[in-house]
Amino acid sequence: MIPCPSDLKLEAHLLDEAGSPIAPHLSSCDRCRARLEEMRRLGDEFRREVYPVTVDAVVARPRSRGPLARWMLYLAPIPVAAAAAAVLLLVQPRGPGDDYLGVKGSGLTLAVFARATDAARAVADGESVSPSAALRFQVRPAVPCRLWLVSVDSAGTVSRLYPAAGEGGAEMAGPGPLPGGVLLDGKPGPERIYAVCAPRAIAFADLERAVRAAAGAGAAAVRAGRPLQGLPGDAAQATLLLEKRP
Amino acid sequence: MSDEREETARIYRDLGPAVYRRCLRLLGDREAARDATQEVFVKLLRDTRRLQDRETVIPWIYRVATNHCLNLRRNARRRGEEELEPALEVAPGQSEARYPDRQLAQKVLSRFDVATQAVAVGVFVDGMEHEEVAAALGISRRTVSRKLDRFLANARKYLERSTS
């Protein structure tokens, strides 16, 4: 009796049914046909439930870049650069455009897009951007949480990117664009953005202290981008390095 | 959407199901599988020519997704997150004599490096022949046999210790 094909062979069959060498076996094996049916059902599940919420991130991801560490929240490509001391929040009430970018992070999804002349350009972790680039963010938290978006530069200056005012972070009940955007300060050099979202409020002073400890000791520390320590254990965090170059 | 982005989306739509099924099988959790699928596909996109080779793309997907998900399981275990460590379902046809205790075997599995885990999963969970595992993982059949022998020897030792 011909042994039942492995899942790998069934996958190859699904990809090219016309030229499948296991077709004769499938025609006479109820169990394998049931396996195949289950695989098709999962394929439908992917197209219905997974593809729509992940395709933007997959499409946006530069092909030549490796994934960041799991704890990171990817800031998808865009000409963005974090503002250091002179961050300006620009009120732009309209929602994300067609160049919306979303990338999965640790319990959090962040979408970032920046305005260029007439379109958004994606930037990856560590990519160069204009020192005075404008950027926007969209966040999709796994659970309702309070969000902080901050940056740190090679001078050790920690800047609030979002929310611009208030204490404890901005409440995020679900996915959505962050109001406003950020204009970079025009100063060349590395800038690291940290996104932190926690179920409970985190004082900005505590976050600032954590950011400074992790990446506030010069350009090398900014580029190294260690995870933030001393935050609540249930806080999701992510980071992205930007190299501001004229 | 640009032509390149449309092409990437099309490839993702066509091959994403294979990645998702693999991740779901190894992670046993739909949300984790969804996230892993995205992460794996980003890795696969580093070589789009390979993604378009219908002859070899499925074994390549299998290898990248398997390594990625086994790493996720290992990392989850290190963090004490048990939910990402479901018992792996033994492939149909695998005799109980070769895989006597799923829970015990899973504990043994986690004690090995990811490469050895991938071999053991290929044989015991996926029910593949040694040759097929070797081809899928891009290693020699001899390496498969060696890693499997080591896995089984240590699994037996672990079994003996746990029952004595």
Contacts between the chains, C-beta under 8 A, distances in Angstrom:
chain1	res1	chain2	res2	distance
A	3	B	93	7.1
A	4	B	92	6.5
A	4	B	93	6.5
A	4	B	127	7.6
A	6	B	91	7.7
A	6	B	126	5.5
A	6	B	127	5.6
A	6	B	128	4.4
A	6	B	129	7.8
A	6	B	132	6.1
A	7	B	21	7.7
A	7	B	22	8.0
A	7	B	25	7.4
A	7	B	126	5.5
A	7	B	127	7.8
A	8	B	58	6.4
A	8	B	59	6.7
A	8	B	62	5.5
A	8	B	126	6.8
A	8	B	128	6.4
A	8	B	132	6.5
A	8	B	136	5.8
A	9	B	132	7.8
A	11	B	18	5.0
A	11	B	21	7.3
A	11	B	58	4.9
A	11	B	61	7.6
A	11	B	62	7.4
A	12	B	58	4.7
A	14	B	17	7.8
A	14	B	18	7.5
A	15	B	15	8.0
A	15	B	18	7.3
A	15	B	54	6.3
A	15	B	57	7.4
A	15	B	58	6.1
A	16	B	54	6.2
A	31	B	92	7.0
A	39	B	17	7.9
A	39	B	21	5.9
A	42	B	17	6.7
A	42	B	20	6.5
A	42	B	21	4.9
A	42	B	24	6.6
A	43	B	17	3.5
A	43	B	20	7.7
A	43	B	21	7.2
A	45	B	20	7.5
A	46	B	16	5.5
A	46	B	17	4.5
A	46	B	20	4.2
A	46	B	21	7.8
A	46	B	37	7.3
A	47	B	13	6.8
A	47	B	16	7.8
A	47	B	17	7.1
A	49	B	30	8.0
A	49	B	34	7.5
A	50	B	16	6.9
A	50	B	20	5.7
A	50	B	34	4.8
A	50	B	37	6.0
A	50	B	38	8.0
A	51	B	12	6.9
A	51	B	13	6.0
A	51	B	16	5.9
A	53	B	34	7.5
A	54	B	34	6.7
A	54	B	37	6.9
A	54	B	38	4.3
A	54	B	41	8.0
A	55	B	9	5.5
A	55	B	12	6.0
A	55	B	13	7.7
A	57	B	38	5.8
A	57	B	42	7.7
A	58	B	8	6.9
A	58	B	9	7.6
A	58	B	12	5.1
A	58	B	38	5.9
A	58	B	41	5.2
A	58	B	42	6.2
A	58	B	45	7.2
A	59	B	1	7.6
A	59	B	5	4.8
A	59	B	8	4.9
A	59	B	9	5.3
A	59	B	12	7.3
A	60	B	5	8.0
A	61	B	42	4.5
A	61	B	45	6.5
A	63	B	45	4.7
A	63	B	46	5.5
A	63	B	48	6.5
A	64	B	46	6.6
A	66	B	43	7.7
A	66	B	46	7.6
A	67	B	39	6.0
A	67	B	42	5.9
A	67	B	43	6.5
A	70	B	72	8.0
A	70	B	75	6.7
A	98	B	1	7.0
A	104	B	35	5.2
A	104	B	38	5.2
A	104	B	39	6.8
